[in-house]
Amino acid sequence: MKRTVLFCFLFFTVLLLRAQDDLPLRGLAIAAPDKENVGLFVKFINEQLAPRKINTLVLRVDYNFEYTSHPELVGENPLTQKDVDAIVVACQSHNIQVVPQINLLGHQSWADKIGKLLEVYPEFDETPEVKIPEEYKWPNADGLYCKSYCPLHPEVHKVVFDLVDEITTAFKADAFHAGMDEVFYIGMPNCPRCNGRDKAELFAGEVTKIRNHLAKTNKRLWIWGDRLIDGKTTGLGMWEASMNNTHRAIDLIPKDVMICDWHYERPDPTAIHFAMNGFDVATCSWRKPQVALEQQEMLKTLRKNATADMKPRYRGMLHTSWTSFSNFLKMFEEENPEEENDATTFKALFEK
């Protein structure tokens, strides 16, 4: 009898300790499916995300939706409201929060293709003098990675906020992801509105403007965190951090902005940077299973040793995939656990 009682005590103690180590946020950030793959995506939610206790889904929608506020910005073969409803119902049935994403400020082009916003509204371009090359290569004389829109253009927010309102309504979302990573074109010398202005203040102003718009309807802003890290001091460089002084914006933006802190080659502990500055932070992985697992353990250690004020700010893991859903699913279904990619890392991070 005593052994049984002791065993039960130890068993429930282990369960309690494991529960204390659980991270509140277990998420996946991925491209919204093409219209023809919505059924497969719903099946994936039901059969793969739910059993892994995924509770957050960041969906890169961009212009892959049948917007009615700005039909001129609708991409080819877009998702309809019926398609979105199918995704939302599946997520709601498993208590998965959906956070739709449209890239704002940066990422208005990719390689040799201009994005939909600047294609239709070229007057919003921060660097209209920089032309998209027929054959894109990096590095290049223009320093072109991705185009940005001008955050001070008087008409740009009327357009993008219409899209933000429509997509958050469509997904019944209480949060919105604005991207805002890898912004290299900001406060450029040839921009008649931005030239000479402090880049940190420009970046902070755009974050705050989007945040304030969402707050009017009790929605929360999520962004990637790289522009808020000093790339020179940390040695993280221009991709995972900022080399154009936008990092000082961390002291200028509202503390209720959710930060998605991505590092893919090493488990850099920059979650501490955001938590100590008063922000909730999710650590983001990609395609290296060992790095992702080290990031996860680091977060558990941080939460275990944090003060009561700091612990809740370490939200958990948001795994990212930077390919289409169909490509991710193909990798997911391949039985090759030794390969390092988006799907094998996801499986290692979130066991079924």
Residue pairs with C-beta under 8 A, 6 or more apart in sequence:
20 304
21 300
21 303
21 304
23 296
23 299
23 300
23 303
23 314
23 315
23 316
23 317
24 312
24 315
24 316
25 55
25 56
25 282
25 315
25 316
25 317
25 318
26 52
26 53
26 54
26 55
26 56
26 316
26 317
26 350
27 54
27 55
27 56
27 57
27 58
27 282
27 316
27 317
27 318
27 319
28 49
28 54
28 56
28 57
28 58
28 318
28 319
28 320
28 321
28 346
29 57
29 58
29 59
29 60
29 101
29 177
29 260
29 284
29 318
29 319
29 320
29 321
30 57
30 58
30 59
30 60
30 320
30 321
30 325
30 328
31 59
31 60
31 321
31 323
31 324
31 325
32 59
32 60
32 61
32 64
32 65
32 79
32 87
32 100
32 325
33 40
33 41
33 79
33 324
33 325
33 326
34 64
34 77
34 324
34 325
34 326
35 77
35 78
35 79
35 80
35 83
36 77
37 325
37 326
37 329
38 79
38 83
38 86
38 87
39 86
40 325
40 326
40 329
41 87
41 325
42 86
42 87
42 90
44 325
44 329
44 332
45 57
45 87
45 90
45 91
45 94
45 96
46 90
46 93
46 94
48 332
48 352
49 57
49 94
49 96
50 94
50 96
51 352
52 350
52 351
52 352
53 350
54 94
54 96
54 350
55 95
55 96
55 97
56 96
56 97
56 99
56 318
57 91
57 96
57 97
57 98
57 99
58 99
58 100
58 101
58 177
58 222
58 260
58 318
59 87
59 98
59 99
59 100
59 101
59 171
60 101
60 103
61 79
61 100
61 101
61 102
61 167
62 75
62 101
62 102
62 103
62 115
62 116
63 73
63 74
63 75
63 78
63 102
63 115
63 116
63 117
64 75
64 78
64 79
65 74
65 78
65 79
65 84
65 166
65 167
65 170
66 74
66 78
66 79
66 80
66 81
67 73
67 74
67 78
67 162
67 163
67 166
67 167
68 166
69 162
69 163
69 165
69 166
70 159
70 162
70 163
72 120
73 116
73 117
73 120
73 159
73 163
75 116
81 170
84 170
84 171
87 98
87 171
88 98
88 171
88 172
90 96
91 97
91 98
92 172
97 173
97 174
97 175
98 171
98 172
98 173
99 173
99 175
99 176
99 177
99 222
100 167
100 168
100 170
100 171
100 173
100 176
100 177
101 176
101 177
101 178
101 179
101 222
102 160
102 163
102 164
102 167
102 176
102 177
102 178
102 179
103 115
103 178
103 179
103 180
104 149
104 160
104 178
104 179
104 180
104 206
104 210
105 148
105 149
105 151
105 178
105 179
105 180
105 183
105 186
105 203
105 206
106 146
106 147
106 148
106 179
106 180
106 181
106 182
106 183
106 184
106 185
106 186
107 115
107 146
107 179
107 181
107 182
108 114
108 115
108 117
108 118
108 125
108 146
108 147
108 148
108 149
109 115
109 118
109 132
109 144
109 146
109 147
110 146
111 136
112 132
112 133
112 134
112 135
112 136
113 132
114 132
114 147
115 147
117 124
117 149
117 159
117 160
118 124
118 125
118 147
118 149
121 155
121 156
121 159
122 128
123 153
123 155
124 149
124 150
124 153
124 155
124 156
124 159
125 147
125 149
125 150
126 147
126 148
126 149
126 150
126 185
126 186
126 188
126 191
126 194
127 142
127 144
127 147
127 148
127 185
127 188
127 190
127 191
129 190
130 142
130 144
130 147
130 185
132 144
132 147
133 140
133 144
136 144
138 145
143 184
143 185
145 182
145 184
146 182
146 184
146 185
147 185
148 183
148 184
148 185
148 186
149 156
149 160
150 156
150 191
150 193
150 194
151 186
151 194
151 202
151 203
151 205
151 206
151 209
152 191
152 193
152 194
152 197
152 202
153 193
157 209
157 213
161 213
164 176
164 178
164 210
164 213
164 214
165 217
167 173
167 176
168 174
168 176
168 214
168 217
168 219
173 219
174 218
174 219
174 220
175 219
175 220
175 221
175 222
175 258
176 214
176 219
176 220
176 221
176 222
177 222
177 223
177 260
178 207
178 210
178 221
178 222
178 223
179 223
179 224
180 203
180 206
180 207
180 223
180 224
180 227
181 223
181 224
181 226
181 227
181 262
182 226
182 227
182 239
183 203
183 227
183 246
184 238
184 244
186 194
186 199
186 202
186 203
186 244
186 246
187 194
187 195
187 196
187 197
187 198
187 199
187 202
188 194
188 195
189 195
194 202
198 245
199 244
199 245
199 246
200 245
200 246
200 247
200 248
200 249
200 252
201 249
201 252
202 246
203 227
203 246
203 249
204 249
204 252
204 253
207 221
207 223
207 249
207 253
207 254
207 257
208 252
208 253
208 254
210 221
211 221
211 253
211 254
211 256
211 257
212 254
214 220
214 221
220 256
220 257
220 258
221 256
221 257
221 258
222 257
222 258
222 259
222 260
223 257
223 258
223 259
223 260
224 259
224 260
224 261
224 262
224 284
225 259
225 260
225 261
225 262
225 270
225 274
225 281
226 239
226 240
226 241
226 242
226 262
227 241
227 242
227 246
227 247
227 249
228 242
228 246
228 247
228 249
228 250
228 253
228 259
228 274
229 236
229 240
229 241
229 242
229 247
229 270
229 273
230 241
230 242
230 247
231 237
231 238
231 240
231 241
231 242
231 243
231 247
232 243
234 241
234 268
234 270
236 263
236 268
236 270
237 243
240 262
240 263
240 268
241 247
250 274
250 277
251 277
255 277
255 278
255 279
257 279
258 279
258 280
258 281
258 282
258 315
259 274
259 279
259 280
259 281
259 282
260 281
260 282
260 284
260 318
261 270
261 271
261 274
261 281
261 282
261 283
261 284
262 284
262 286
262 320
263 270
263 283
263 284
263 291
263 295
264 285
264 286
264 287
264 288
264 291
265 288
265 291
266 291
267 291
267 294
267 295
267 298
269 298
269 302
271 281
271 283
271 298
271 299
271 302
271 314
272 302
274 280
274 281
274 313
275 281
275 302
275 306
275 310
275 313
275 314
276 310
278 313
279 313
280 312
280 313
280 315
281 313
281 314
281 315
282 315
282 316
282 317
282 318
283 295
283 296
283 298
283 299
283 316
283 317
283 318
284 317
284 318
284 319
284 320
285 291
285 292
285 295
285 296
285 317
285 318
285 319
285 320
285 345
285 349
286 292
286 319
286 320
286 321
286 322
286 342
286 345
287 340
287 341
287 342
287 345
288 340
288 345
289 340
289 344
289 345
289 348
289 349
292 317
292 319
292 345
292 348
292 349
293 348
293 349
295 317
296 317
296 349
299 314
299 316
299 317
302 310
302 314
303 311
303 314
306 314
317 349
319 342
319 345
319 346
319 349
319 350
320 342
321 328
321 342
321 343
321 346
322 342
323 331
323 342
328 342
328 343
331 341
331 342
331 343
331 344
332 343
332 346
332 347
334 343
336 344
337 344
337 347
338 344
